[in-house]
Amino acid sequence: MIDMQMNRRTFLMTTAVLTAKVALTPTRLRAEGRVPIRRSIPSTGEQLPVIGMGTSGTFDVGDNPAARAPLAEVLQSFFDNGGGVIDSSPMYGRAEAVVGDLLKAIHRRGPLFAATKVWTDGKNSGIEQMQQSMRLMGVTVMDLMQIHNLRDWKTHLSTLKEWKQQGKIRYIGITTSHGRSHEELEQIMRTESLDFVQFSYSLDDRAPEKRLLPLASDRGIATLINRPFERGGMFGKVQGKPLPEWSADIDCRSWAQFFLKFVLAHPAVTCVIPATAKAQHMQDNMGAGFGRIPDSNVREKMLKFFESL
């Protein structure tokens, strides 16, 4: 993990991203003509910023102020740069609690779209866990509740439908981070009424292009994309290599933005949720949510360039 963080730090130091010392507030973003790209949730038409934030492996820290201070900077940078969607899970240790606490400590200029998951077996256990998640994240209504990695999904889906009718949650989703679960997820997408699905997709893992992304589009299901950097592993492939000159044509200033813009170029992608524990990485990630998105021709060009490395 340290090596991957160091690799990315090296990339960032060679870009203009780090030259911006002042966070871009929404007011300043509008003044500069920089409006975050947003996409609609098919089931309602509500729009979300296309770059969100994951919390797996990054926000699982204790109460030590020294450990939490960098994460407060991450959150502040996220909202200052037009962010809104924060995804967590009980599976991520203390992440929900840390997010909830830090949201109270920062100056949030934009709306929060809070998403988490149920990750347990049994109806009552699921209800208790979801109630706890809402308390920890400090929300009275959860924007999106997802069934994590399909765990006991039939039981929890029944509860989620009831909660949605009761106004306790706004959207229903289901997730997987395992390629071996794609077939089962596909069947659920075909037979159940879902607002969101979440799965892994990247330049280095394009399996969802075959069935999951087209199916989400056909069924009118929003998509959250996790692991767009393959847990940082993709930076190793491009270490020491410059961006292609034509990447400036899609307003791309770093390899992180290159990877994220490729994912966003797929029309069935609603929001990408990379995770980071560093404010400069967050500001870099958020940059992918501005400017031009690759068309199909440029997207193919990006793929061929990456495969040639």
MITORZA-360223 format. One record per residue (C-alpha): residue number from 1; residue in three letters; y, z, x. Coordinates in nm, 2 decimals, always signed. Layout:
N
+-----+-----+--------+--------+--------+
:   k :   r :     c2 :     c3 :     c1 :
+-----+-----+--------+--------+--------+
: NUM : ala :      Y :      Z :      X :
...
+-----+-----+--------+--------+--------+
//
This chain:
309
+-----+-----+--------+--------+--------+
:   k :   r :     c2 :     c3 :     c1 :
+-----+-----+--------+--------+--------+
:   1 : met :  +0.00 :  +0.00 :  +0.00 :
:   2 : ile :  +0.24 :  +0.09 :  +0.28 :
:   3 : asp :  +0.18 :  -0.25 :  +0.45 :
:   4 : met :  +0.25 :  -0.44 :  +0.12 :
:   5 : gln :  +0.57 :  -0.24 :  +0.07 :
:   6 : met :  +0.68 :  -0.32 :  +0.43 :
:   7 : asn :  +0.60 :  -0.69 :  +0.38 :
:   8 : arg :  +0.82 :  -0.71 :  +0.08 :
:   9 : arg :  +1.10 :  -0.51 :  +0.24 :
:  10 : thr :  +1.10 :  -0.77 :  +0.52 :
:  11 : phe :  +1.13 :  -1.05 :  +0.27 :
:  12 : leu :  +1.41 :  -0.88 :  +0.08 :
:  13 : met :  +1.61 :  -0.83 :  +0.40 :
:  14 : thr :  +1.62 :  -1.20 :  +0.46 :
:  15 : thr :  +1.77 :  -1.28 :  +0.12 :
:  16 : ala :  +2.11 :  -1.24 :  -0.03 :
:  17 : val :  +1.98 :  -1.00 :  -0.29 :
:  18 : leu :  +2.04 :  -0.70 :  -0.07 :
:  19 : thr :  +2.40 :  -0.80 :  +0.00 :
:  20 : ala :  +2.49 :  -0.69 :  -0.35 :
:  21 : lys :  +2.59 :  -0.32 :  -0.32 :
:  22 : val :  +2.72 :  -0.27 :  -0.67 :
:  23 : ala :  +2.48 :  -0.27 :  -0.97 :
:  24 : leu :  +2.55 :  -0.53 :  -1.23 :
:  25 : thr :  +2.63 :  -0.36 :  -1.55 :
:  26 : pro :  +2.59 :  -0.55 :  -1.88 :
:  27 : thr :  +2.97 :  -0.58 :  -1.91 :
:  28 : arg :  +2.99 :  -0.72 :  -1.56 :
:  29 : leu :  +2.69 :  -0.95 :  -1.62 :
:  30 : arg :  +2.87 :  -1.10 :  -1.92 :
:  31 : ala :  +3.19 :  -1.13 :  -1.73 :
:  32 : glu :  +3.02 :  -1.33 :  -1.46 :
:  33 : gly :  +2.84 :  -1.55 :  -1.72 :
:  34 : arg :  +2.50 :  -1.40 :  -1.62 :
:  35 : val :  +2.32 :  -1.33 :  -1.95 :
:  36 : pro :  +1.96 :  -1.21 :  -1.92 :
:  37 : ile :  +1.70 :  -1.46 :  -2.06 :
:  38 : arg :  +1.54 :  -1.33 :  -2.38 :
:  39 : arg :  +1.24 :  -1.44 :  -2.58 :
:  40 : ser :  +1.14 :  -1.37 :  -2.93 :
:  41 : ile :  +0.85 :  -1.16 :  -3.06 :
:  42 : pro :  +0.68 :  -1.41 :  -3.29 :
:  43 : ser :  +0.59 :  -1.17 :  -3.56 :
:  44 : thr :  +0.95 :  -1.07 :  -3.62 :
:  45 : gly :  +1.19 :  -1.28 :  -3.42 :
:  46 : glu :  +1.32 :  -0.98 :  -3.24 :
:  47 : gln :  +1.43 :  -1.08 :  -2.89 :
:  48 : leu :  +1.33 :  -0.90 :  -2.56 :
:  49 : pro :  +1.45 :  -0.95 :  -2.20 :
:  50 : val :  +1.18 :  -1.15 :  -2.02 :
:  51 : ile :  +1.16 :  -0.90 :  -1.73 :
:  52 : gly :  +1.04 :  -0.56 :  -1.81 :
:  53 : met :  +0.90 :  -0.27 :  -1.61 :
:  54 : gly :  +0.55 :  -0.13 :  -1.56 :
:  55 : thr :  +0.48 :  +0.22 :  -1.44 :
:  56 : ser :  +0.13 :  +0.22 :  -1.32 :
:  57 : gly :  +0.10 :  +0.36 :  -0.97 :
:  58 : thr :  +0.48 :  +0.41 :  -0.93 :
:  59 : phe :  +0.60 :  +0.68 :  -1.18 :
:  60 : asp :  +0.31 :  +0.92 :  -1.13 :
:  61 : val :  +0.49 :  +1.18 :  -0.94 :
:  62 : gly :  +0.55 :  +1.56 :  -0.97 :
:  63 : asp :  +0.85 :  +1.76 :  -1.05 :
:  64 : asn :  +1.00 :  +1.75 :  -0.70 :
:  65 : pro :  +1.35 :  +1.62 :  -0.73 :
:  66 : ala :  +1.31 :  +1.44 :  -0.40 :
:  67 : ala :  +1.02 :  +1.24 :  -0.54 :
:  68 : arg :  +1.20 :  +1.16 :  -0.86 :
:  69 : ala :  +1.54 :  +1.06 :  -0.73 :
:  70 : pro :  +1.43 :  +0.71 :  -0.61 :
:  71 : leu :  +1.27 :  +0.65 :  -0.95 :
:  72 : ala :  +1.59 :  +0.75 :  -1.12 :
:  73 : glu :  +1.76 :  +0.48 :  -0.91 :
:  74 : val :  +1.49 :  +0.23 :  -1.02 :
:  75 : leu :  +1.55 :  +0.30 :  -1.38 :
:  76 : gln :  +1.93 :  +0.28 :  -1.34 :
:  77 : ser :  +1.90 :  -0.05 :  -1.17 :
:  78 : phe :  +1.66 :  -0.17 :  -1.44 :
:  79 : phe :  +1.91 :  -0.11 :  -1.72 :
:  80 : asp :  +2.21 :  -0.21 :  -1.52 :
:  81 : asn :  +2.05 :  -0.55 :  -1.47 :
:  82 : gly :  +1.97 :  -0.61 :  -1.84 :
:  83 : gly :  +1.63 :  -0.45 :  -1.87 :
:  84 : gly :  +1.48 :  -0.29 :  -2.18 :
:  85 : val :  +1.10 :  -0.30 :  -2.19 :
:  86 : ile :  +0.92 :  -0.01 :  -2.03 :
:  87 : asp :  +0.54 :  +0.00 :  -2.04 :
:  88 : ser :  +0.33 :  +0.31 :  -1.96 :
:  89 : ser :  +0.00 :  +0.47 :  -2.05 :
:  90 : pro :  -0.17 :  +0.81 :  -2.04 :
:  91 : met :  -0.40 :  +0.65 :  -1.78 :
:  92 : tyr :  -0.10 :  +0.65 :  -1.54 :
:  93 : gly :  -0.10 :  +1.02 :  -1.48 :
:  94 : arg :  +0.24 :  +1.18 :  -1.51 :
:  95 : ala :  +0.42 :  +0.84 :  -1.56 :
:  96 : glu :  +0.50 :  +0.89 :  -1.93 :
:  97 : ala :  +0.65 :  +1.23 :  -1.87 :
:  98 : val :  +0.85 :  +1.12 :  -1.56 :
:  99 : val :  +0.99 :  +0.82 :  -1.76 :
: 100 : gly :  +1.09 :  +1.04 :  -2.05 :
: 101 : asp :  +1.26 :  +1.30 :  -1.82 :
: 102 : leu :  +1.45 :  +1.03 :  -1.62 :
: 103 : leu :  +1.57 :  +0.84 :  -1.92 :
: 104 : lys :  +1.76 :  +1.16 :  -2.01 :
: 105 : ala :  +1.92 :  +1.17 :  -1.67 :
: 106 : ile :  +2.05 :  +0.82 :  -1.63 :
: 107 : his :  +2.33 :  +0.63 :  -1.80 :
: 108 : arg :  +2.14 :  +0.38 :  -2.02 :
: 109 : arg :  +2.37 :  +0.10 :  -2.12 :
: 110 : gly :  +2.12 :  -0.11 :  -2.31 :
: 111 : pro :  +1.85 :  -0.05 :  -2.57 :
: 112 : leu :  +1.51 :  +0.08 :  -2.47 :
: 113 : phe :  +1.19 :  -0.09 :  -2.59 :
: 114 : ala :  +0.93 :  +0.18 :  -2.53 :
: 115 : ala :  +0.56 :  +0.07 :  -2.50 :
: 116 : thr :  +0.26 :  +0.28 :  -2.42 :
: 117 : lys :  -0.11 :  +0.29 :  -2.49 :
: 118 : val :  -0.39 :  +0.49 :  -2.64 :
: 119 : trp :  -0.67 :  +0.55 :  -2.39 :
: 120 : thr :  -0.94 :  +0.77 :  -2.53 :
: 121 : asp :  -1.24 :  +0.78 :  -2.77 :
: 122 : gly :  -1.23 :  +0.89 :  -3.13 :
: 123 : lys :  -0.97 :  +0.89 :  -3.41 :
: 124 : asn :  -0.85 :  +1.24 :  -3.38 :
: 125 : ser :  -0.83 :  +1.23 :  -3.00 :
: 126 : gly :  -0.64 :  +0.90 :  -3.03 :
: 127 : ile :  -0.39 :  +1.05 :  -3.27 :
: 128 : glu :  -0.33 :  +1.36 :  -3.05 :
: 129 : gln :  -0.29 :  +1.14 :  -2.74 :
: 130 : met :  -0.04 :  +0.91 :  -2.91 :
: 131 : gln :  +0.16 :  +1.20 :  -3.04 :
: 132 : gln :  +0.17 :  +1.35 :  -2.69 :
: 133 : ser :  +0.28 :  +1.01 :  -2.55 :
: 134 : met :  +0.57 :  +1.00 :  -2.79 :
: 135 : arg :  +0.68 :  +1.35 :  -2.70 :
: 136 : leu :  +0.66 :  +1.28 :  -2.33 :
: 137 : met :  +0.86 :  +0.96 :  -2.35 :
: 138 : gly :  +1.11 :  +1.12 :  -2.57 :
: 139 : val :  +1.09 :  +0.87 :  -2.87 :
: 140 : thr :  +1.05 :  +0.95 :  -3.23 :
: 141 : val :  +0.93 :  +0.60 :  -3.31 :
: 142 : met :  +0.72 :  +0.41 :  -3.05 :
: 143 : asp :  +0.83 :  +0.04 :  -3.03 :
: 144 : leu :  +0.49 :  -0.08 :  -2.92 :
: 145 : met :  +0.15 :  +0.11 :  -2.92 :
: 146 : gln :  -0.13 :  -0.07 :  -2.75 :
: 147 : ile :  -0.50 :  +0.00 :  -2.72 :
: 148 : his :  -0.57 :  +0.03 :  -2.34 :
: 149 : asn :  -0.84 :  -0.19 :  -2.20 :
: 150 : leu :  -1.00 :  -0.24 :  -2.55 :
: 151 : arg :  -1.12 :  +0.13 :  -2.54 :
: 152 : asp :  -1.27 :  +0.22 :  -2.88 :
: 153 : trp :  -1.05 :  -0.05 :  -3.02 :
: 154 : lys :  -1.19 :  -0.07 :  -3.37 :
: 155 : thr :  -1.12 :  +0.30 :  -3.43 :
: 156 : his :  -0.77 :  +0.30 :  -3.29 :
: 157 : leu :  -0.67 :  -0.03 :  -3.45 :
: 158 : ser :  -0.72 :  +0.13 :  -3.79 :
: 159 : thr :  -0.50 :  +0.42 :  -3.70 :
: 160 : leu :  -0.23 :  +0.18 :  -3.55 :
: 161 : lys :  -0.22 :  -0.02 :  -3.88 :
: 162 : glu :  -0.16 :  +0.31 :  -4.07 :
: 163 : trp :  +0.10 :  +0.42 :  -3.83 :
: 164 : lys :  +0.28 :  +0.09 :  -3.85 :
: 165 : gln :  +0.29 :  +0.11 :  -4.23 :
: 166 : gln :  +0.43 :  +0.47 :  -4.20 :
: 167 : gly :  +0.70 :  +0.37 :  -3.96 :
: 168 : lys :  +0.57 :  +0.57 :  -3.67 :
: 169 : ile :  +0.53 :  +0.26 :  -3.45 :
: 170 : arg :  +0.69 :  -0.08 :  -3.48 :
: 171 : tyr :  +0.44 :  -0.31 :  -3.31 :
: 172 : ile :  +0.06 :  -0.31 :  -3.25 :
: 173 : gly :  -0.10 :  -0.44 :  -2.93 :
: 174 : ile :  -0.41 :  -0.45 :  -2.72 :
: 175 : thr :  -0.45 :  -0.48 :  -2.35 :
: 176 : thr :  -0.69 :  -0.57 :  -2.07 :
: 177 : ser :  -0.65 :  -0.57 :  -1.69 :
: 178 : his :  -1.00 :  -0.69 :  -1.63 :
: 179 : gly :  -1.10 :  -1.05 :  -1.63 :
: 180 : arg :  -1.44 :  -0.96 :  -1.75 :
: 181 : ser :  -1.29 :  -0.85 :  -2.09 :
: 182 : his :  -1.12 :  -1.18 :  -2.16 :
: 183 : glu :  -1.39 :  -1.31 :  -2.39 :
: 184 : glu :  -1.39 :  -0.99 :  -2.61 :
: 185 : leu :  -1.01 :  -0.99 :  -2.61 :
: 186 : glu :  -1.01 :  -1.35 :  -2.73 :
: 187 : gln :  -1.24 :  -1.27 :  -3.02 :
: 188 : ile :  -1.01 :  -0.98 :  -3.12 :
: 189 : met :  -0.70 :  -1.21 :  -3.11 :
: 190 : arg :  -0.88 :  -1.46 :  -3.33 :
: 191 : thr :  -0.98 :  -1.21 :  -3.60 :
: 192 : glu :  -0.72 :  -0.93 :  -3.60 :
: 193 : ser :  -0.35 :  -0.92 :  -3.68 :
: 194 : leu :  -0.17 :  -0.82 :  -3.36 :
: 195 : asp :  +0.19 :  -0.83 :  -3.26 :
: 196 : phe :  +0.12 :  -0.82 :  -2.88 :
: 197 : val :  -0.15 :  -0.87 :  -2.62 :
: 198 : gln :  -0.12 :  -0.77 :  -2.26 :
: 199 : phe :  -0.32 :  -0.90 :  -1.97 :
: 200 : ser :  -0.29 :  -1.00 :  -1.60 :
: 201 : tyr :  -0.15 :  -1.34 :  -1.50 :
: 202 : ser :  +0.00 :  -1.48 :  -1.18 :
: 203 : leu :  +0.02 :  -1.78 :  -0.95 :
: 204 : asp :  -0.30 :  -1.65 :  -0.79 :
: 205 : asp :  -0.48 :  -1.58 :  -1.12 :
: 206 : arg :  -0.43 :  -1.85 :  -1.37 :
: 207 : ala :  -0.74 :  -1.79 :  -1.59 :
: 208 : pro :  -0.53 :  -1.69 :  -1.89 :
: 209 : glu :  -0.39 :  -2.05 :  -1.90 :
: 210 : lys :  -0.73 :  -2.18 :  -2.03 :
: 211 : arg :  -0.77 :  -1.98 :  -2.35 :
: 212 : leu :  -0.56 :  -1.66 :  -2.38 :
: 213 : leu :  -0.21 :  -1.80 :  -2.35 :
: 214 : pro :  -0.28 :  -2.10 :  -2.58 :
: 215 : leu :  -0.44 :  -1.87 :  -2.83 :
: 216 : ala :  -0.15 :  -1.63 :  -2.83 :
: 217 : ser :  +0.08 :  -1.92 :  -2.89 :
: 218 : asp :  -0.13 :  -2.05 :  -3.18 :
: 219 : arg :  -0.17 :  -1.71 :  -3.34 :
: 220 : gly :  +0.19 :  -1.61 :  -3.30 :
: 221 : ile :  +0.12 :  -1.31 :  -3.07 :
: 222 : ala :  +0.37 :  -1.19 :  -2.81 :
: 223 : thr :  +0.24 :  -1.15 :  -2.45 :
: 224 : leu :  +0.31 :  -0.88 :  -2.19 :
: 225 : ile :  +0.20 :  -0.99 :  -1.84 :
: 226 : asn :  +0.09 :  -0.73 :  -1.59 :
: 227 : arg :  +0.01 :  -0.77 :  -1.22 :
: 228 : pro :  +0.23 :  -1.07 :  -1.16 :
: 229 : phe :  +0.21 :  -1.00 :  -0.78 :
: 230 : glu :  -0.16 :  -0.91 :  -0.78 :
: 231 : arg :  -0.07 :  -0.55 :  -0.69 :
: 232 : gly :  +0.14 :  -0.68 :  -0.40 :
: 233 : gly :  -0.13 :  -0.89 :  -0.24 :
: 234 : met :  +0.05 :  -1.22 :  -0.30 :
: 235 : phe :  +0.32 :  -1.12 :  -0.05 :
: 236 : gly :  +0.07 :  -1.12 :  +0.23 :
: 237 : lys :  +0.01 :  -1.49 :  +0.18 :
: 238 : val :  +0.38 :  -1.58 :  +0.21 :
: 239 : gln :  +0.47 :  -1.33 :  +0.49 :
: 240 : gly :  +0.70 :  -1.49 :  +0.74 :
: 241 : lys :  +0.72 :  -1.82 :  +0.54 :
: 242 : pro :  +1.05 :  -1.94 :  +0.40 :
: 243 : leu :  +1.11 :  -2.03 :  +0.04 :
: 244 : pro :  +1.11 :  -2.41 :  -0.02 :
: 245 : glu :  +1.46 :  -2.54 :  -0.03 :
: 246 : trp :  +1.42 :  -2.67 :  -0.38 :
: 247 : ser :  +1.36 :  -2.32 :  -0.51 :
: 248 : ala :  +1.74 :  -2.29 :  -0.53 :
: 249 : asp :  +1.73 :  -2.54 :  -0.81 :
: 250 : ile :  +1.57 :  -2.28 :  -1.03 :
: 251 : asp :  +1.80 :  -2.00 :  -0.91 :
: 252 : cys :  +1.53 :  -1.84 :  -0.71 :
: 253 : arg :  +1.63 :  -1.63 :  -0.41 :
: 254 : ser :  +1.31 :  -1.45 :  -0.30 :
: 255 : trp :  +0.94 :  -1.47 :  -0.32 :
: 256 : ala :  +0.92 :  -1.21 :  -0.59 :
: 257 : gln :  +1.15 :  -1.42 :  -0.81 :
: 258 : phe :  +0.94 :  -1.73 :  -0.72 :
: 259 : phe :  +0.63 :  -1.56 :  -0.84 :
: 260 : leu :  +0.79 :  -1.42 :  -1.16 :
: 261 : lys :  +0.96 :  -1.74 :  -1.25 :
: 262 : phe :  +0.63 :  -1.93 :  -1.23 :
: 263 : val :  +0.48 :  -1.68 :  -1.49 :
: 264 : leu :  +0.79 :  -1.71 :  -1.71 :
: 265 : ala :  +0.77 :  -2.09 :  -1.70 :
: 266 : his :  +0.47 :  -2.07 :  -1.93 :
: 267 : pro :  +0.61 :  -2.09 :  -2.28 :
: 268 : ala :  +0.36 :  -1.84 :  -2.42 :
: 269 : val :  +0.48 :  -1.56 :  -2.19 :
: 270 : thr :  +0.71 :  -1.32 :  -2.37 :
: 271 : cys :  +0.78 :  -1.06 :  -2.10 :
: 272 : val :  +0.65 :  -0.98 :  -1.75 :
: 273 : ile :  +0.62 :  -0.61 :  -1.64 :
: 274 : pro :  +0.61 :  -0.58 :  -1.26 :
: 275 : ala :  +0.60 :  -0.22 :  -1.13 :
: 276 : thr :  +0.80 :  -0.08 :  -0.84 :
: 277 : ala :  +0.92 :  +0.25 :  -0.70 :
: 278 : lys :  +1.21 :  +0.10 :  -0.51 :
: 279 : ala :  +1.55 :  +0.02 :  -0.65 :
: 280 : gln :  +1.61 :  -0.28 :  -0.43 :
: 281 : his :  +1.28 :  -0.43 :  -0.54 :
: 282 : met :  +1.38 :  -0.37 :  -0.90 :
: 283 : gln :  +1.71 :  -0.55 :  -0.86 :
: 284 : asp :  +1.52 :  -0.83 :  -0.70 :
: 285 : asn :  +1.27 :  -0.85 :  -0.98 :
: 286 : met :  +1.54 :  -0.85 :  -1.24 :
: 287 : gly :  +1.70 :  -1.15 :  -1.08 :
: 288 : ala :  +1.41 :  -1.36 :  -1.20 :
: 289 : gly :  +1.54 :  -1.29 :  -1.56 :
: 290 : phe :  +1.86 :  -1.49 :  -1.50 :
: 291 : gly :  +1.94 :  -1.85 :  -1.44 :
: 292 : arg :  +1.71 :  -2.15 :  -1.48 :
: 293 : ile :  +1.34 :  -2.13 :  -1.56 :
: 294 : pro :  +1.11 :  -2.40 :  -1.41 :
: 295 : asp :  +1.01 :  -2.69 :  -1.64 :
: 296 : ser :  +0.65 :  -2.82 :  -1.64 :
: 297 : asn :  +0.71 :  -3.05 :  -1.34 :
: 298 : val :  +0.87 :  -2.79 :  -1.12 :
: 299 : arg :  +0.60 :  -2.54 :  -1.23 :
: 300 : glu :  +0.34 :  -2.78 :  -1.10 :
: 301 : lys :  +0.54 :  -2.82 :  -0.78 :
: 302 : met :  +0.54 :  -2.44 :  -0.73 :
: 303 : leu :  +0.17 :  -2.43 :  -0.78 :
: 304 : lys :  +0.10 :  -2.70 :  -0.52 :
: 305 : phe :  +0.34 :  -2.54 :  -0.27 :
: 306 : phe :  +0.17 :  -2.20 :  -0.31 :
: 307 : glu :  -0.17 :  -2.35 :  -0.28 :
: 308 : ser :  -0.07 :  -2.53 :  +0.04 :
: 309 : leu :  +0.03 :  -2.21 :  +0.22 :
+-----+-----+--------+--------+--------+
//
